[in-house]
Amino acid sequence: MRILIIEDDNTLKKTLLDGLTEFNYQTDLAENLKDGEYFISIRNYDLVLADWNLPDGSGIDVIAPVKTKSPRTAVVILSAKDDKQSEIETLRAGADDYIKKPFDFDVLVARIEARLRFGGTNLIEIENLIINPDEEKITYKGTEIELKGKPFEVLTHLARHRDQIVSKEQLLDAIWEEPELVTPNVIEVAINQIRQKMDKPLNIATIETVRRRGYRFCYPKPANMQ
C-alpha cells in the first residue's frame, strides 16, 4: 500500500518515513502543501498523512482534492493542537482521523492499519473483471489470473483512470519508486505481459495503445477491436 506523508519537521518526517517503510508501506514525502497536492494529482494513495501546520498552508486543505479524486483514500491529520474545536473542525472537513502530537509510533501505525481496513483504494469491479489492489489479485468470471508485480500495478493504475489516456511518463512517475532510473521501455514490457498473460488467454482486451500519447484502459471493449 502507498502512503503520502506531508510533513516539514525534519525529525518527524524521518521518523515517519523510516518507520512506515519498515512496515512495508510504499511512502512518498512532501514537505509542503504545494508538493503534496502535486503528488496527489499524479498518484493514487491508500492513505495521506498530513500535518496541520505546513509552511504554505494547512494539511486540512488536502482533504478536498484527495476525496474528490478517490473518496476511499483515507486522510489522517497530525496536529500539535489539543483543543476540541480543532479536532471537530478537521473531522467535519472530511478527515478520517485526527492524531495529536506527540504520539506513540506504534499507536499511529495501529490507527493507520484501522483506517486502511475501512478505506483505501479497494476493489475495482468492471463487469466480470475484479481487480483487488490490496491482495494483488485479479479474477475474471471467478477464475484467478496470475499477474503480479509491475504489470499488475500498471493494469491497476490504468483501470483507476479508465476514462483517461495515460502517458508512459505518467505511468513511470506513478508506479516506479525512482522513475528517473528506468527507461520507458519497461512500460512496454509490462503492457506486453498483461496482454500475454491475461488478454490473450481470456480473449479480452484491457489496454489499448493510443499512438504517440500513451495507453487507455478499454475493457470491456471486444478483443478484436483492440
Disulfide bonds with the S-S distance in Angstrom:
none
